[in-house]
Amino acid sequence: MLGRSTVPATHYFVMGDNRTVSKDSRYEEVGFVSDDSKTFNGIQGVVKLRYWPVTKFKVY
């Protein structure tokens, strides 16, 4: 996806984490992610490492 695009309603633009193997919504195979609550129950993730605030640093 090059150039300018508008994220459709009920969709999200997801961003990679800056690694060379990371992909985000700019790649056609990822695209905009639908917020279809019936299918995905909203956007969810798994915490692997918490580094902020520093006083609560933890590896899960």
C-alpha positions as CSV (number, residue, x, y, z in Angstrom):
1,M,0.0,0.0,0.0
2,L,1.8,3.1,-1.2
3,G,0.7,6.6,-1.2
4,R,-2.2,8.0,0.8
5,S,-5.1,5.9,2.1
6,T,-8.0,6.4,4.5
7,V,-8.6,3.8,7.2
8,P,-12.2,2.6,6.8
9,A,-14.6,2.9,9.7
10,T,-14.4,-0.1,12.2
11,H,-10.9,-0.9,11.0
12,Y,-7.4,-0.3,12.4
13,F,-4.0,0.5,10.9
14,V,-1.6,-1.8,12.7
15,M,2.1,-1.0,13.0
16,G,5.1,-3.3,13.1
17,D,7.8,-3.1,15.7
18,N,10.6,-1.9,13.4
19,R,12.4,-5.3,13.0
20,T,13.3,-6.2,9.4
21,V,10.9,-9.2,9.7
22,S,8.0,-7.1,11.0
23,K,5.0,-6.3,8.8
24,D,2.2,-3.9,9.3
25,S,-0.9,-2.5,7.5
26,R,1.3,-1.1,4.6
27,Y,1.7,-4.7,3.4
28,E,-1.1,-6.1,1.3
29,E,-1.1,-9.5,3.2
30,V,-1.8,-7.6,6.4
31,G,-3.9,-4.6,5.3
32,F,-6.3,-2.8,7.6
33,V,-7.6,-5.0,10.4
34,S,-11.3,-5.2,10.9
35,D,-12.8,-4.7,14.3
36,D,-15.3,-7.4,13.9
37,S,-16.2,-7.8,17.5
38,K,-18.3,-10.9,16.8
39,T,-15.3,-12.7,15.3
40,F,-12.3,-11.3,17.2
41,N,-14.0,-10.0,20.4
42,G,-12.1,-6.8,19.9
43,I,-8.3,-6.4,19.5
44,Q,-6.4,-8.5,22.0
45,G,-2.7,-9.2,22.7
46,V,-0.4,-11.0,24.9
47,V,2.1,-9.2,27.2
48,K,5.6,-10.7,27.0
49,L,7.6,-7.9,28.5
50,R,6.6,-4.8,30.5
51,Y,9.4,-2.1,30.6
52,W,7.4,1.0,31.5
53,P,7.3,2.3,34.1
54,V,10.8,1.1,34.9
55,T,9.8,0.4,38.5
56,K,7.4,-2.2,37.2
57,F,9.7,-4.0,34.7
58,K,8.7,-7.6,34.3
59,V,9.1,-10.5,31.9
60,Y,6.1,-12.8,31.7
